[in-house]
Amino acid sequence: MFGLVDCNNFYASCHRVWMPEHRTSPVIVLSNNDGCVIARSNEAKALGIKMGTPFFELKEMIIEKKIIVFSSHYALYGDMSERVMNNLARFSPEVEVYSIDECFLKLDGFDDIAKYMTKIRKTIIKNTGIPVSVGAAPTKTLAKLANKLAKKGNGVCLLDTADKIDLALSDYPVEDVWGIGRQYAAKLISLKIDTAEKFRKMPIEWVNKNMSIVGVRMWRELRGESCLNMKTYFEPKKGMCTSRAFGKLTDDYQELQEATSNYASRLAFKLRREKLCTNVLSVRLLTNMFRKDLPQAFPSITIALDHPVNNTPDLIKAALRGLKKIFRKGFKFQKVEVSATGLIPENEVQLNFFKSYNDRNNKVSQVLDNLNSYYGKGTIRLASEGLVKKWDMRRSFLTPDYTNSWDDIIKVK
């Protein structure tokens, strides 16, 4: 039996934990640079606000309906997610963190699973303040389906019998089945296969002929045959990227240097946190493709490193070398991307017989990590990152850093 715990309106709920006065207000969370809506509370959904709606289109409604607006705060979401997942780890020996707000649990061997699911839900809400829904079924795909039904009910849904599964699938839209993409959904609906039950009743020969192996797995899972196992370990990443749009378009080379240094520094920290090193670094500049009145360019470069590294000075040096080669005058850039590929575990790095390697920069990076961990992120950094981030994201509705800054910790009087 697979259980799926999903946080309800996760980004909006994270803000409400620290601002309980907004628990009954319509809440929206905006994307980078306060561009468009990426999360909504139930109250905001009831007002008809759609995902991806540009912020400027909602300004009148925000005032009229007294909608609470927040800029995205990914450090806060990461910390709140970790709290939820740590609590969930207490309830099953097999746990798979599927995404920042979703987690699969193996529930085999537990007595009265329905009661246990209710206990899980109440515990998470009590310990973290994040509302969650819990669905359980014999397969992962059915557990996903059960979770969606739980959101429409009392927060818990158990599909443990054939009758319950048949009833759930009978009117469940096929386009909402986990793994059905837009193309397959359109194809199935055009053939009058508009529910999960109708899809499940199709012959396996038809599924094999008209859908990929993923479609066959979905078909089998809907029939109660488990094809997707629990992933209780993290697979090594094949690549990493740091990229955020600037708060304003810029053609200033110094600003681009500072942004590139900052992103390379973040990338280096991510690599060290995952205990990985990179062989290849890529740098890419992007203009705003939606500004038809401006010239467009998307130059990029890939740099093979002499030695697999994850230290900050070496990666910044390589990134700036790449930036210098691809920078073009006369273009206003909106974004820089710094990415690493060819990743290997840092304990498997082999030395190059023909090139010497000084690990001094590794020690410098360790000192940076220790100081920033103790005194707060960004306390000390390389000079090339600059003092004032003129290019930084626009976040006009940013909340305090409740979980990452001593100055922002809530004080109880």
ABEGO torsion letter per residue (X at the ends): XBBBBBBBGAAAAAAAAABAAAAABBBBBBBBGGABBABBBAAAAAAGBBBGBBAAAAAAAAAAAGBBBBBBBAAAAAAAAAAAAAAAAAABABBBBABAABBBBBABGBBGAAAAAAAAAAAAAAAAGBBBBBBBBABAAAAAAAAAAAAABAGBBBBABAAAAAAAAAABBAAABBGBBAAAAAAAAAAGBABAAAAAABBAAAAAAABBAAAAAAAAAAAGBBABBBBABBBBBABBBBBBBBABBBABAAAAAAAAAAAAAAAAAAAAAAGBBBABBBBBBBBBAABAABBBBBBBBBBBBABBBABAAAAAAAAAAAAAAABBBGBBBABBBBBBBGBBBAAABBBBAABBBBAAAAAAAAAAAAAAAAAEBGABBBAAAEABBAABBBBAABBBBAAABAAABBBBX
